[in-house]
Amino acid sequence: MNNNLVFIMGPHCAGKTSLIKALYNNNVANFAGYEIGKQWYYERVNAGFKTENSDASFENEILCSEIERDNYLNLLEGVQLVETWHPGNLAYVLERTPDVFYYLVNKIKQHIKTLKNINLIGVWLQISPETIYKRTKTFSENREWAADFYSKINKNIKTTLNELNLTNCTSIVNAENTFDENYQNVVKIIRGETCI
């Protein structure tokens, strides 16, 4: 069975969603899974939900949904794309609810061991705080906050990759480049043609 789970991480405005859409639309992958935490945020924000006030139950809810999706992907063949995935989610946990960080790390490590049919490939898109400031549309009224907060999230990814033993299967892409350059670099990583 040939099953590659490609997890694409990086800060807000790094181009994760756009890359996943393009890769899927161009048949580089046969599954595209978007960021669960972000989807829930947009579904709940109008009811007053704020992720900065999230608690352990919210973090566990995200984890359970990721695990459910992983178990489905473990049955497939081909290239599966997911946005943010466990290392990216844990980067938020370190900022929002650090008291449950190691509890979740241990659950995720045990879960990853069960994914017998999956070859893991990580892509970490890197951009500067200045680029987050310039690119953000979602937080155009609060660019300074966005640049600061999401730069912290990005730095946390190094910790989460180390804790989950996923550093060696992860490549870094300088996402300051054009979208086409980023796209081609990610395609090469998926195909095992280069390691950035």
Wavefront OBJ file of the C-alpha trace (Angstrom):
o trace
v 0.000 0.000 0.000
v 1.337 3.446 -0.983
v -0.155 6.040 1.348
v 1.579 9.365 1.981
v 0.067 11.702 4.555
v 1.455 15.163 3.862
v 0.907 17.640 6.672
v 1.387 21.287 5.719
v 2.046 23.682 8.587
v 2.987 27.313 9.029
v 1.670 30.594 10.358
v -1.361 32.551 9.223
v -0.771 33.923 5.673
v 1.892 31.345 4.770
v -0.328 29.950 1.998
v -1.295 26.570 3.465
v -4.916 26.538 2.307
v -4.139 27.870 -1.171
v -1.392 25.315 -1.702
v -3.576 22.434 -0.575
v -6.382 23.526 -2.905
v -3.998 23.837 -5.854
v -2.302 20.492 -5.167
v -5.645 18.745 -4.902
v -7.130 20.467 -7.980
v -4.046 19.506 -10.010
v -4.344 15.852 -8.943
v -1.091 15.825 -6.975
v -3.190 14.485 -4.088
v -6.422 12.543 -3.845
v -7.545 13.991 -0.485
v -7.491 17.522 0.898
v -8.195 18.049 4.587
v -8.338 21.564 5.933
v -7.517 22.945 9.361
v -10.088 21.638 11.825
v -9.473 24.300 14.475
v -9.863 27.090 11.920
v -13.084 25.594 10.556
v -14.524 25.421 14.048
v -13.451 28.975 14.771
v -15.355 30.318 11.756
v -18.387 28.174 12.564
v -18.528 29.411 16.163
v -17.155 32.956 16.148
v -20.535 34.523 15.396
v -21.838 32.946 18.604
v -19.103 34.744 20.551
v -16.471 31.991 20.567
v -12.888 33.172 21.043
v -10.017 30.715 20.653
v -7.894 32.594 23.181
v -10.479 31.589 25.809
v -10.434 27.935 24.774
v -9.915 25.265 27.408
v -8.746 21.660 27.609
v -12.075 20.349 26.347
v -11.770 22.401 23.151
v -8.204 21.173 22.552
v -9.299 17.582 23.145
v -12.235 18.032 20.771
v -9.838 19.099 18.020
v -7.563 16.138 18.789
v -10.437 13.639 18.620
v -11.525 15.005 15.236
v -7.970 14.812 13.892
v -7.666 11.212 15.101
v -10.976 10.296 13.489
v -9.794 11.752 10.191
v -6.379 10.044 10.510
v -8.043 6.674 11.010
v -9.988 7.199 7.797
v -6.848 8.265 5.906
v -4.995 5.203 7.187
v -7.324 3.109 5.013
v -6.639 5.019 1.778
v -3.924 4.923 -0.854
v -2.200 7.798 -2.608
v -1.301 11.264 -1.371
v -3.421 12.740 1.419
v -2.996 16.432 2.335
v -3.911 17.866 5.724
v -3.518 21.417 6.937
v -1.794 22.129 10.257
v -2.369 18.599 11.653
v -1.148 17.593 15.125
v 2.112 19.611 15.245
v 0.309 22.785 14.164
v -2.548 22.227 16.602
v -0.074 21.710 19.446
v 1.639 24.987 18.533
v -1.648 26.709 19.427
v -1.974 24.637 22.599
v 1.383 25.984 23.798
v -0.058 29.504 23.580
v -3.644 28.890 24.703
v -3.614 25.980 27.151
v -0.019 24.982 27.906
v -1.058 23.023 31.000
v -2.449 20.223 28.777
v 0.389 20.260 26.240
v 2.255 17.129 27.392
v -0.962 15.232 28.015
v -1.927 15.824 24.374
v 1.598 15.109 23.119
v 1.504 11.671 24.731
v -1.932 10.904 23.272
v -0.793 11.949 19.805
v 2.443 9.942 19.973
v 0.483 6.809 20.892
v -1.986 7.515 18.094
v 0.703 8.040 15.433
v 2.085 4.576 16.225
v -1.261 3.100 15.099
v -1.002 4.633 11.619
v 0.681 1.559 10.154
v -0.231 2.227 6.523
v 0.898 5.855 6.357
v 4.210 7.399 5.356
v 4.421 10.853 6.999
v 5.760 13.844 5.075
v 5.853 17.246 6.758
v 6.042 20.638 5.042
v 6.711 23.692 7.208
v 6.039 26.968 5.411
v 8.104 29.831 6.842
v 7.332 33.547 6.582
v 8.456 36.566 8.578
v 6.345 38.635 10.995
v 6.593 41.475 8.461
v 5.024 39.284 5.798
v 2.202 38.259 8.113
v 1.626 41.962 8.809
v 1.467 42.776 5.077
v -0.579 39.774 3.932
v -3.257 39.438 6.598
v -6.794 40.242 5.506
v -8.564 38.465 8.346
v -6.842 40.698 10.905
v -6.423 43.841 8.804
v -7.717 45.913 11.729
v -5.111 44.438 14.076
v -2.028 43.669 12.000
v 0.448 44.094 14.858
v -1.366 41.502 16.969
v -1.555 39.057 14.039
v 2.155 39.374 13.248
v 3.108 38.863 16.896
v 0.689 36.036 17.727
v 1.203 33.975 14.586
v 4.976 34.368 14.758
v 4.772 32.770 18.209
v 2.685 29.942 16.768
v 5.263 29.447 14.024
v 8.145 29.271 16.524
v 6.205 26.751 18.603
v 6.089 24.348 15.651
v 9.776 23.538 16.171
v 8.971 22.381 19.708
v 5.951 20.352 18.641
v 7.834 18.591 15.825
v 10.587 17.662 18.262
v 8.136 16.396 20.884
v 6.302 14.246 18.323
v 9.535 12.947 16.727
v 8.502 14.375 13.356
v 11.465 16.673 12.674
v 13.286 14.217 10.412
v 10.325 13.757 8.070
v 9.655 17.513 7.771
v 11.065 19.912 5.161
v 11.113 23.696 5.487
v 9.917 25.884 2.607
v 10.681 29.595 2.449
v 7.153 30.786 1.666
v 8.337 34.353 1.068
v 8.731 33.242 -2.551
v 5.991 33.425 -5.176
v 3.057 31.050 -4.961
v 4.273 29.158 -8.044
v 7.737 28.687 -6.527
v 6.218 27.464 -3.255
v 3.920 25.120 -5.162
v 6.784 23.585 -7.142
v 8.888 23.149 -3.999
v 6.056 21.350 -2.203
v 5.432 19.088 -5.215
v 9.117 18.103 -5.192
v 8.969 17.308 -1.484
v 5.852 15.171 -1.952
v 7.507 13.277 -4.801
v 10.737 12.827 -2.860
v 12.718 14.725 -5.518
v 14.369 17.173 -3.153
v 14.732 18.094 0.488
v 14.710 21.818 1.191
l 1 2 3 4 5 6 7 8 9 10 11 12 13 14 15 16 17 18 19 20 21 22 23 24 25 26 27 28 29 30 31 32 33 34 35 36 37 38 39 40 41 42 43 44 45 46 47 48 49 50 51 52 53 54 55 56 57 58 59 60 61 62 63 64 65 66 67 68 69 70 71 72 73 74 75 76 77 78 79 80 81 82 83 84 85 86 87 88 89 90 91 92 93 94 95 96 97 98 99 100 101 102 103 104 105 106 107 108 109 110 111 112 113 114 115 116 117 118 119 120 121 122 123 124 125 126 127 128 129 130 131 132 133 134 135 136 137 138 139 140 141 142 143 144 145 146 147 148 149 150 151 152 153 154 155 156 157 158 159 160 161 162 163 164 165 166 167 168 169 170 171 172 173 174 175 176 177 178 179 180 181 182 183 184 185 186 187 188 189 190 191 192 193 194 195 196
